[in-house]
């Protein structure tokens, strides 16, 4: 069968990507309603944002193995159906269905997280920068807008109604993905072909694989700690709850232009240096400024914007590393699965550990200081990856 047109692949890929964070980021604004409706303890409510991250950590390597058997396109589609099922299962007003649905959402989203970089390398090998830009832009933009939309919808309709409306985008994405299932598949290999086929070195046994994993893990940790605790940090500066929410939205949205800027600068002379400077300003310098006793919303907004730029560089740079530090889609999927497995495990426990640190010190100073130290390690890791991070065949 013929390969689907590139333009159709890019469109359907963007729709899938748009749903990879949306079912997760829409939950925080809905938590107060859930706690009231289901009498859900705050400790359990917090798990609703951690469960998908934990599933990312557990299932990323398994998804790579499934893709070898089913093909990347079919694996994404099959597991994406779990995301749809999980989203609508959460409509049923019980704690069991809420957590089971969130678990299924995590598995479905993880299939896209792991395999889309490999699909971009396979379908548009000469347009990797464009494909990567569209992928990250769709995921981050819709994820951020979904947070705002959920907050608006929950004030007009029920939790179930909010899920139904925002879940429609996932159904549209699944329908648009169907033509990709016609992509040519390599028939099963005979015993002779199996013996003769190239055997790639496992990314788990390569120093470069662990460097890429460390970079993705550190950027995930810093991002999710900031995403979780920035509202509390803003409140500590005396701003209102609404202002803190708006500042968090600014943090999320300000990184969107980097979806195009990172791939563009990545191949330019001194481009990597420029990106690392932006990332350091956003992830090291800006968070440390939150230690200043400022009550100026304008100052906090400027620092939130700079922090968002840093997050945009870090995430998009990790995706660029996946596609440029490998030589074929198989390796891209393998390193993506490895890095996201460990990375999201760090992301899942990071907010909890840093929250525990603040609770026991009654101050955000040690939290922001340690976070800045990890961000310095992130920058140093990026330098090493860029110089010696190629995955060997």
Residue, then its C-alpha position, 0 to 999 in steps of 0.5 A: x500500500x502507498x504511504x500517506x501524503x506527507x501533508x496528511x501525516x503532518x496534520x494527523x500527527x499534530x492532532x495526535x500530539x494535541x492530545x498528549x498533554x490535554x487529558x493531563x493538563x485539564x485536570x488541575x482546574x477540575x480538582x476542586x470540583x472532584x474533591x467536592x463531588x466525590x469527597x476525594x481527599x487532597x492527597x488522592x487528588x494530587x495523584x491524578x497528575x502523577x499517575x500519567x507520569x508514572x505510566x510514562x516511566x513504566x510503559x515507555x520501554x514496553x511500547x518500543x517493543x510493541x512497535x517492533x511487532x505492530x509497527x509504529x503507526x498501528x501501535x500509536x493508533x491502538x494505544x491512542x484508543x485507550x486514551x479515548x476510552x480512559x477520557x470517557x471512562x472518567x465521566x462515570x462519577x466514581x473514584x475507581x473509574x476516575x483513577x482507572x481512566x487516568x491510568x488508561x489516558x497515561x498509556x495512550x499518551x505515552x505511545x505518542x510521546x515515545x513513537x512520534x519522534x520516530x515517525x517523524x524521522x520515518x515519514x519526513x526524514x528531510x523535514x525533521x525540523x518542521x515535523x519536530x516544530x509542529x509536534x511540540x507546538x501542537x502538544x504544548x499549545x493545546x495542553x496550555x489552552x486546555x488548562x484554561x478551557x477546563x477552568x472555564x467549562x467547569x464553571x458552566x457544565x459538570x465535570x463529565x460535561x467538561x470531559x465530553x467536550x474536551x475529549x472530542x478532539x481525541x476522537x477527531x485525531x483518531x479518525x484522521x490517523x486512520x490513513x497512516x495505517x496504510x503505510x507500508x510494513x516490512x513483512x515478517x523476516x524469515x529465519x535466514x533474514x533474521x540472522x542476516x539483518x543488522x543488529x543495532x547496539x542497545x541504547x541502554x548499553x551506550x554512554x550516549x544513551x544515558x547522557x540523553x536520558x539524563x538530559x531528558x530526565x533533568x528537564x522533565x524534573x525541573x519543568x514539572x516542579x515549576x509547573x506544580x509549585x509556581x502558583x504557591x511560590x507566586x502566592x507567597x509573593x502576595x499576589x491573588x489566586x487568579x493572578x497566580x493562575x494567570x502567571x502559570x498560564x504565561x509560563x506555559x504559553x511563553x515557551x511555544x515560540x521555541x517550537x520553531x526557534x529551537x529547530x531553526x537555531x539548532x543547525x546554525x553556527x553558535x545556535x546551540x550556544x544561544x539556546x543554552x544561554x536562554x535555557x540557563x536564564x530561564x531555568x537557573x537565573x529566573x527561578x532564583x529571582x523568585x527568592x527576592x522579596x518582590x510583590x510586583x506582578x509585572x516583575x513576576x510576570x517577566x520572570x515567569x515568561x523567561x522561565x517559560x522560554x527556558x522550558x521551551x528550549x529544554x523540551x524542544x532540544x530534547x526532541x531534537x536530540x532524539x532525532x539528530x543523535x540517531x541514524x534510523x527510526x528504530x534507534x529514535x524510538x529506542x532512545x525516546x523510550x529509554x529517556x522518557x522512561x527514566x525522565x518521567x519517573x523523575x518528573x513524577x517524584x520530583x514535585x512530591x520531594x520538593x513539596x516535602x522539602x518546602x513543608x519541612x523547611x517552611x521556605x521556598x529558598x532551599x527548593x529554588x536553590x536545589x532546583x537551580x543546581x539541577x538546572x546547571x547540571x542540565x545545561x552541562x549535560x546538554x553541552x556533553x550531549x551535543x559534543x559526544x552524544x551520538x548513538x552508535x549503530 
